[in-house]
Amino acid sequence: MSLQNSQKYQLGRWIVCPITNTFQDTDEQKSIDNKSMQVLLFLIQNAEQSVTKKQIIEHVWQESIVNEEILSVAISKIRKALGDNARQPTFIKTIPNVGYYLVAAVKPLVENTQLIEAPSNTLNLQTNYRKPNFIGSSLLLLLIAVIILVIFFRIYQEPEDDNYVAISSIAVLPFEDLNDNEDNVHFTEGLSDAIINQLSQSKPLKVISRESSFNFRENRDPSIIGNALKVEALLDGSVQKSADQVRVNVQIIRTFDGRLLWAKSFDSQKSNLFSLQDKISREIRQAIQPSSQAQIATKKKVDSQAYEWFLMGQYHWRQRTPTSLSKAETYFKHSLELEPYYVNAHVGLAITYSQFHYYANWSAKKSVNKGLPHIEQALALEPDSPTALATKGVLLTLNASYAEAPLTILNEAQEKFERSLALEDNATTHHWYSSLLNKMGKDALVIKHMEHAIALNPLSASLKIIYSQYLAIRGKLDTAQKLFNRAQILEPDKNASIIESTHLFRNTANAIIAIAEWHLNNSELLEYCSSDEYCEQVIFSYLSIGQDKEANKILARMASKHEHFKNSLKLIDYGLKGELINAVSLLKQLSDTRPNSYKYNYSLAIAQYRAALYEQAQTSLLHLYPDWHNAGVVDVTTDNYLALILYGATKLKLNEQEYANVVLNNVGQFLLLDKVHDKAQAEMALAQVNAQLNLPSKATEHLRKALNHGWLETFDREWWTLQDDHLLKPIQHQAEFTTVLLEHQESIKKLAKRVNLKLKDLKL
């Protein structure tokens, strides 16, 4: 009797399915690769008896030359998927120096068992008599099947060529640590990082960023990874330490069919970890891009302990919290004490100091002063280090934020980023560069580099959130909101997501309460407020509901304020005081400085309309939307409907009533299609459209709906209150509007009291 691979088994709590290479129970499903499943099947077929390593290798890998470490990796993967412990096994027991023994009870599942039973003697005799060629034919077919299987496994499981791997894109997974009792995550991740950095210099090879590829730490199914990351191949491996020896197994697998393209084992002493990492990185790059061999220089040998400290520092700065950054600083300093000329440690320390500004409330000046000497030292030692060049670009970008002559510094930063990207196609560098380009007002390049960063790091929630913010300030608010929500699916538990959402979404009562709770739980981040990410957005939220007291507490702790933040505060003050011309003057100045800025030009058009400068408002809108000039029909989209309402209202003021009515009615009909993501904003827009069309009852009806959806004043998106909304002016004399307004103002007072109650125990 022989067993077919369609047979399923009950192994402990798991149902083993060989066809799909999965284990299932009532709550979850785990998957392993095909070879590991074949190893498990062989153990199942030899249940209740020990099998030697040689027997397993001969059965599973057949004529392929495989060392015992590959088998150890397969066993480790099986144990990991089953939740087994090598020291106290419940599934697979190791027989030292011999092999393995399946200790768990196993039984075939009857409903799926397909058995090939040997025929009875009588039937054999009859068959032989009636069809004398049946056995010969069967044996021939069996032989052909075996040959096909052998060819299949030889082709699909052995490397094609030891010297060259023809691929155009790859994802590098974190290496597996086979030492269960040791914490080597800094080394295993550091090894993957080094390979990613090395391969990123192999143009035009597309190398996925660590943030996306490391998402597949638990699920290493090639086809799933290929589909998710759009890559032809994946690289993974394992690390095993024994006494003072280290063995690293590496393999490159094609994603669409799981074919093994390249594999190699590397052995070294623990004291030579840096040299080992360098050798592995170089050999892999040479395998993928043989022409790069002459370009790859062997790195200067680094003390093993210094390298270990560097890896620890690198691991901690990636966590991006005040505590982890402090640990990273300590580790990098320890590394430099042993190796004063270690380039990577200097770069790591400089990156850490730059991150202190964003995540630990350092001022930009302090970060630059601490980080710049280390990056200058790194570039003196290695002028073409891509990471050092990119880090200098970051520090110069920070420097420009407080310098008296920022343009020269920004241009130098741009040159550093471009040199870095010419050497290494890196997602993080593209992201950092886009931040600089955003400050320089180079919108087209911002979009280009952010989209390229996301292509290299497709599963990064933070990149998509940052990109959504860039889209929002460029007039694509609805698109940005939808992208933000997709990003949150990737990282739903992110701590600061409520703060990040304020860049894109209107205030609601629930959002304001969530911000107050976040403030309460993260008060240390607002202690000095050197960074704008948290403090500014919390201040805007509190000002929106009249909680000036709490806003002023935070303002008092801001040692320095960014210009854009100070300008926003001025606009809010002008709006509340009715100083309309001052608002126009400020926004005209800002739009002249950034003539391609959608945010400033659109805000200028609003300010001009509010100040009854209608011709100027029209000019500002047509500057943003030149296609609207003399257009008979303007297409309404989820991103331009707000600007179109202002355009229609402006046309009314310019006595172009017929055209204005067409525009406003088109917007109104579009909004009724329910395509806009922000329902509160859509209802408010319908209220404004109907107010402009002199339909007060409909306008008030939609205004109530907007407030029921949670609409609140949202500084700094606007700098006026509902009472002073310029597009609702035609209905502001209506008694029904007054009633709705008073109800709204009462709701805001109650909300402000709830916030005050939340923060009463806050020690500030």
Secondary structure, 3 states (H helix, E strand, C coil): CEECCCCCEEECCEEEECCCCEEECCCCEEECCHHHHHHHHHHHHCCCCEEEHHHHHHHHCCCCCCCHHHHHHHHHHHHHHHCCCCCCCCCEEEECCCEEEECCCEEECHHHCCEECCCCHHHHHHHHHHCCCHHHHHHHHHHHHHHHHHHHHHHHHCCCCCCCCCCCEEEECCCEECCCCCCCHHHHHHHHHHHHHHHCCCCCCEECCHHHHHHHCCCCCHHHHHHHHCCCEEEEEEEEEECCEEEEEEEEEECCCCCEEEEEEEEEEHHHHHHHHHHHHHHHHHHHCHHHHHHCCCCCCCCHHHHHHHHHHHHHHCCCCHHHHHHHHHHHHHHHHHCCCCHHHHHHHHHHHHHHHHHCCCCHHHHHHHHHHHHHHHHHHCCCCHHHHHHHHHHHHHHHCCCCCHHHHHHHHHHHHHHHHHHCCCHHHHHHHHHHHHHHCCHHHHHHHHHHHHHHCCCCHHHHHHHHHHHHCCCCHHHHHHHHHHHHHHCCCCCCHHHHHCCCCCCCHHHHHHHHHHHHHCHHHHCCCCCHHHHHHHHHHHHHCCCHHHHHHHHHCCCCCCHHHHHHHHHHHHHHHCCHHHHHHHHHHHHHHCCCCHHHHHHHHHHHHHCCCHHHHHHHHHHHCHHHCCCCCCCCCCCCHHHHHHHHHHHHHCCCHHHHHHHHHHHHHHHCCCCCCCHHHHHHHHHHHHHHCCCHHHHHHHHHHHHHCCCCCCCCCCCCCHHHCHHHHHHCCCHHHHHHHHHHHHHHHHHHHHHHHHCCCCCC
